[in-house]
Amino acid sequence: MVRQTRAQREWRPGTVKPPRSVKILFASSVLCLEALLMFFFGLMSWGLYQNEWFAWWLFAGSLVVAVCLVLTCALLRRPVGYWIGWGLQFVIIAGAVFEPLMLAVGVAFLACWWYALVKGRQLDQEKLQRFRAEEEYDRRLEGADPEDANHRSGTPESGDDNEERTP
């Protein structure tokens, strides 16, 4: 027998899933892009400092930060994920110790992170309001007169209304 997830076991016909979070989507996108940034930062810094004793440590550290950024995506359903994300933003900015241009890139990604959280929260609120309004509208239609429901949906009540319409 195929194993089912909890969501699959709890599903019933007619169940409407609540909308997914835009904030999590935006934040995950920023974190994954930053993980790519840290990977390439590690390659760049290793190339610049390959004759120094700390080159491999710098490369390994940037890979660890990249992995932490990707793993943080899984924690975004809880508030701790966002706190870790904020902390990692400042770790990225701290990369400016080794490469000063990393400060500009880190601040740009910090702004992207902030925007993803603010705009994502705003879109989630709008999406939830729309979802609730649609549920309320559906409840009203279910309890309404069948004649009234046909009129609202735009379907003709009888076959006599099937006349040709001109634009």
BAZA-634038 format. One record per residue (C-alpha): x, y, z; residue number from 1; residue in three letters. Coordinates in steps of 0.05 Angstrom, whole numbers, plus 5000, padded with zeros to 4 digits. Layout:
BEGIN
((X; Y; Z); NUM; 'ala')
...
end
This chain:
BEGIN
((5000; 5000; 5000); 1; 'met')
((5024; 5070; 4983); 2; 'val')
((5040; 5114; 5043); 3; 'arg')
((4999; 5177; 5046); 4; 'gln')
((5017; 5244; 5076); 5; 'thr')
((4976; 5273; 5133); 6; 'arg')
((4944; 5322; 5084); 7; 'ala')
((4924; 5265; 5038); 8; 'gln')
((4894; 5224; 5096); 9; 'arg')
((4854; 5284; 5121); 10; 'glu')
((4827; 5304; 5054); 11; 'trp')
((4752; 5297; 5043); 12; 'arg')
((4711; 5311; 4980); 13; 'pro')
((4692; 5384; 4976); 14; 'gly')
((4750; 5406; 5020); 15; 'thr')
((4778; 5472; 4999); 16; 'val')
((4851; 5483; 5014); 17; 'lys')
((4870; 5551; 5042); 18; 'pro')
((4915; 5593; 4997); 19; 'pro')
((4990; 5583; 5002); 20; 'arg')
((5034; 5637; 5031); 21; 'ser')
((5065; 5687; 4983); 22; 'val')
((5111; 5711; 5039); 23; 'lys')
((5142; 5642; 5044); 24; 'ile')
((5149; 5638; 4968); 25; 'leu')
((5184; 5706; 4964); 26; 'phe')
((5229; 5693; 5024); 27; 'ala')
((5249; 5624; 4998); 28; 'ser')
((5266; 5654; 4930); 29; 'ser')
((5311; 5706; 4962); 30; 'val')
((5345; 5655; 5006); 31; 'leu')
((5359; 5607; 4948); 32; 'cys')
((5388; 5664; 4906); 33; 'leu')
((5432; 5683; 4965); 34; 'glu')
((5455; 5611; 4970); 35; 'ala')
((5478; 5615; 4898); 36; 'leu')
((5511; 5682; 4914); 37; 'leu')
((5550; 5650; 4972); 38; 'met')
((5572; 5592; 4929); 39; 'phe')
((5600; 5639; 4877); 40; 'phe')
((5629; 5684; 4931); 41; 'phe')
((5666; 5623; 4958); 42; 'gly')
((5694; 5606; 4889); 43; 'leu')
((5714; 5678; 4878); 44; 'met')
((5747; 5687; 4945); 45; 'ser')
((5784; 5620; 4939); 46; 'trp')
((5810; 5643; 4871); 47; 'gly')
((5833; 5710; 4899); 48; 'leu')
((5865; 5681; 4961); 49; 'tyr')
((5886; 5612; 4938); 50; 'gln')
((5958; 5622; 4961); 51; 'asn')
((5936; 5643; 5031); 52; 'glu')
((5928; 5595; 5089); 53; 'trp')
((5855; 5613; 5100); 54; 'phe')
((5831; 5603; 5028); 55; 'ala')
((5800; 5534; 5040); 56; 'trp')
((5769; 5558; 5105); 57; 'trp')
((5737; 5616; 5069); 58; 'leu')
((5711; 5571; 5014); 59; 'phe')
((5684; 5520; 5065); 60; 'ala')
((5652; 5575; 5106); 61; 'gly')
((5616; 5604; 5047); 62; 'ser')
((5590; 5535; 5029); 63; 'leu')
((5565; 5525; 5100); 64; 'val')
((5528; 5592; 5096); 65; 'val')
((5498; 5571; 5029); 66; 'ala')
((5473; 5506; 5059); 67; 'val')
((5445; 5543; 5119); 68; 'cys')
((5408; 5590; 5072); 69; 'leu')
((5376; 5532; 5035); 70; 'val')
((5358; 5496; 5100); 71; 'leu')
((5327; 5559; 5127); 72; 'thr')
((5275; 5555; 5072); 73; 'cys')
((5245; 5495; 5108); 74; 'ala')
((5238; 5535; 5172); 75; 'leu')
((5198; 5592; 5142); 76; 'leu')
((5132; 5563; 5165); 77; 'arg')
((5153; 5584; 5236); 78; 'arg')
((5176; 5652; 5261); 79; 'pro')
((5245; 5624; 5278); 80; 'val')
((5259; 5616; 5204); 81; 'gly')
((5252; 5690; 5192); 82; 'tyr')
((5298; 5706; 5251); 83; 'trp')
((5351; 5659; 5223); 84; 'ile')
((5342; 5691; 5155); 85; 'gly')
((5355; 5760; 5185); 86; 'trp')
((5417; 5734; 5219); 87; 'gly')
((5443; 5703; 5154); 88; 'leu')
((5433; 5770; 5119); 89; 'gln')
((5484; 5801; 5166); 90; 'phe')
((5531; 5742; 5157); 91; 'val')
((5529; 5755; 5082); 92; 'ile')
((5544; 5829; 5094); 93; 'ile')
((5602; 5808; 5139); 94; 'ala')
((5634; 5777; 5077); 95; 'gly')
((5656; 5849; 5061); 96; 'ala')
((5714; 5836; 5108); 97; 'val')
((5746; 5794; 5053); 98; 'phe')
((5717; 5829; 4992); 99; 'glu')
((5693; 5901; 5000); 100; 'pro')
((5645; 5897; 4941); 101; 'leu')
((5607; 5844; 4980); 102; 'met')
((5580; 5901; 5023); 103; 'leu')
((5540; 5929; 4964); 104; 'ala')
((5515; 5860; 4943); 105; 'val')
((5498; 5842; 5015); 106; 'gly')
((5459; 5907; 5026); 107; 'val')
((5422; 5896; 4960); 108; 'ala')
((5401; 5826; 4982); 109; 'phe')
((5383; 5853; 5051); 110; 'leu')
((5336; 5902; 5016); 111; 'ala')
((5308; 5844; 4975); 112; 'cys')
((5297; 5803; 5039); 113; 'trp')
((5261; 5861; 5073); 114; 'trp')
((5218; 5874; 5011); 115; 'tyr')
((5200; 5800; 5005); 116; 'ala')
((5176; 5798; 5077); 117; 'leu')
((5137; 5864; 5075); 118; 'val')
((5105; 5854; 5008); 119; 'lys')
((5093; 5780; 5020); 120; 'gly')
((5056; 5795; 5085); 121; 'arg')
((5014; 5847; 5049); 122; 'gln')
((4997; 5800; 4992); 123; 'leu')
((4981; 5744; 5041); 124; 'asp')
((4931; 5789; 5077); 125; 'gln')
((4898; 5809; 5012); 126; 'glu')
((4896; 5737; 4989); 127; 'lys')
((4865; 5714; 5055); 128; 'leu')
((4811; 5768; 5051); 129; 'gln')
((4795; 5746; 4979); 130; 'arg')
((4793; 5673; 5001); 131; 'phe')
((4745; 5688; 5058); 132; 'arg')
((4701; 5731; 5013); 133; 'ala')
((4697; 5675; 4961); 134; 'glu')
((4679; 5625; 5016); 135; 'glu')
((4624; 5672; 5041); 136; 'glu')
((4598; 5681; 4970); 137; 'tyr')
((4597; 5606; 4959); 138; 'asp')
((4559; 5596; 5025); 139; 'arg')
((4508; 5647; 5004); 140; 'arg')
((4499; 5614; 4936); 141; 'leu')
((4489; 5546; 4968); 142; 'glu')
((4433; 5573; 5012); 143; 'gly')
((4402; 5616; 4957); 144; 'ala')
((4343; 5600; 4912); 145; 'asp')
((4364; 5555; 4853); 146; 'pro')
((4329; 5605; 4808); 147; 'glu')
((4370; 5662; 4838); 148; 'asp')
((4434; 5621; 4832); 149; 'ala')
((4422; 5610; 4757); 150; 'asn')
((4410; 5684; 4748); 151; 'his')
((4476; 5702; 4783); 152; 'arg')
((4517; 5652; 4745); 153; 'ser')
((4492; 5677; 4679); 154; 'gly')
((4460; 5612; 4656); 155; 'thr')
((4391; 5618; 4624); 156; 'pro')
((4332; 5593; 4666); 157; 'glu')
((4296; 5563; 4606); 158; 'ser')
((4310; 5545; 4534); 159; 'gly')
((4271; 5607; 4510); 160; 'asp')
((4328; 5655; 4525); 161; 'asp')
((4375; 5623; 4474); 162; 'asn')
((4367; 5679; 4423); 163; 'glu')
((4425; 5704; 4383); 164; 'glu')
((4460; 5764; 4412); 165; 'arg')
((4491; 5818; 4370); 166; 'thr')
((4551; 5858; 4393); 167; 'pro')
end
